[in-house]
Structure formats: structure tokens, C-alpha cells
Amino acid sequence: MLHLILFGPPGSGKGTQAAKLVEKYNLAHISTGDLFRAEIQNKTPLGIKAMEFMSQGQLVPDQVTIEMLRNKVDSMTNVKGFIYDGFPRTTPQAQALDQMLKEKNESIAALIALHVDDDEIVRRILNRGLSSGRQDDSDESIIRNRMEEYRKKTSVVYDYYKAIHKSHTIDGFGSIDEIFENVTCLLDDIIVNL
Ligand code: B4P
């Protein structure tokens, strides 16, 4: 079974590319951001907790996130593989994911990081904020805080998988289709060599 991590700073296009990859490779898409937003919409206790952090541009605590991810993966049967979009975002999350897959005799095939510079990220997210209604998309200081959280806590996840030769980088600047083409070339190579 294929387990692929789509990685990058906020607004780098993970969700956008994941949606296209799911269609082409027939994989299940798990976005922790989308899962949290659904919990918030339904006003669940988990959603109320997540909202405290997301509205400030901070990461939701690991324990909450890991448990939610595990429940989601366990609920999805008969799938060819998974795209993890926005997870793992910390080293403890990466360790928990590896442990969970080990229990199933599975492992991560690759992490694909989308590289985009800060000004482009701010531009994209503010632009999405015009229609998304997301509080964390509408205020530049919150967006900058999300980028800071990425630098402080998330970027190390790239090195975690690099140490086992599983991290790859794609330029995330350009048209959505061009980026998709580059991601699929890389992914096809990875799949052939699995
Ligand atoms: P996410 O929902 O993961 O959101 P994101 O980082 O903003 O988005 P993404 O990179 O997927 O960008 P997208 O394709 O949408 O996280 C939101 C929050 O949830 C986090 O800040 C955190 O608080 C919490 N959270 C989630 N997971 C967590 C975890 N594991 N642990 C702890 N907390 C967690 O693209 C952005 C915009 O750019 C879109 O408008 C898109 O149309 C546009 N775009 C995409 N590609 C483009 C391109 N090539 N050119 C121009 N525009 C493009």
C-alpha cells in the first residue's frame, strides 16, 4: 500500500495538489486541516479545542492531532493507499505515524515537499481568505505566525525523512498543472522503485 506525505509551508499548495493526486492514483486523502475544520463546523469538543489554536495560527497539540489521524486511517478500509496532507507537522507526529504504520507492516514511501517563498505564500493565503471565510487566512500577522510555526516545529520533519532517504523537493512556484506534472513524474519513479 502506498503511503505518501505531501509536505510544505502553509499555502504551498498541498491541498491543491493532493486533490489532483487522489484522482489520478485513486488514493485516500487525509488532510488534518480539513478534519479540524469539519470538527469546528460541527462544534464538537475536539473542534472547540482545535479552534483555540488554529485561530491564532498555532499548531494544534500533538496528542489531539495524532488520535484524530489514527481514528481516520482506521476508519478507511479497501483503499490502495493514503496521501497525508498537512500531517505530520512535528517530529512526535512523524514518530507516531511511523509507529502506526509499523503495526500494520507498512511504511512511508516518500515525503514530497513543495517549496514556495514567503511573499508568494502570504499573497496566496490572503487571496484565498477573500472567499474562504477562514480566520487564519485573513490576517497577515496570523499567516506570518503559521509560517513561523512551520519553521520552528515542522521543517524538521523534512530532515527526519531525509535521514532515511525518503524526502524529495518540488518547486511549488508555477501553474498548478506544471507543479502537478513534476509531482507525478517524481511519484511514478518512486512507485516503480518501491
Ligand atoms: P491546513 O489546512 O493544512 O492548511 P494550509 O497549510 O493553509 O494549506 P495548503 O498548503 O494545503 O494550501 P492550499 O493547497 O490550500 O492547515 C490549517 C491549520 O490547521 C494549521 O495552521 C494548524 O493550525 C492546523 N493543523 C492542520 N494539521 C495539523 C497538524 N498535523 N498538527 C497540528 N496542527 C495542524 O493552497 C493555498 C492557496 O494557494 C489556495 O487558495 C490555492 O488555490 C492557492 N494555490 C495553490 N497552488 C497554487 C499555485 N501553483 N499557484 C497559485 N496559487 C496556488
Boltz pocket constraint, residues with backbone or C-beta under 6 A from the ligand:
constraints:
  - pocket:
      binder: B
      contacts: [[A, 8], [A, 9], [A, 10], [A, 11], [A, 12], [A, 13], [A, 14], [A, 15], [A, 16], [A, 17], [A, 31], [A, 32], [A, 33], [A, 34], [A, 36], [A, 50], [A, 53], [A, 54], [A, 57], [A, 58], [A, 59], [A, 60], [A, 61], [A, 65], [A, 85], [A, 86], [A, 87], [A, 88], [A, 89], [A, 93], [A, 124], [A, 125], [A, 127], [A, 128], [A, 136], [A, 146], [A, 172], [A, 173], [A, 174], [A, 175], [A, 176], [A, 179]]
      max_distance: 6.0
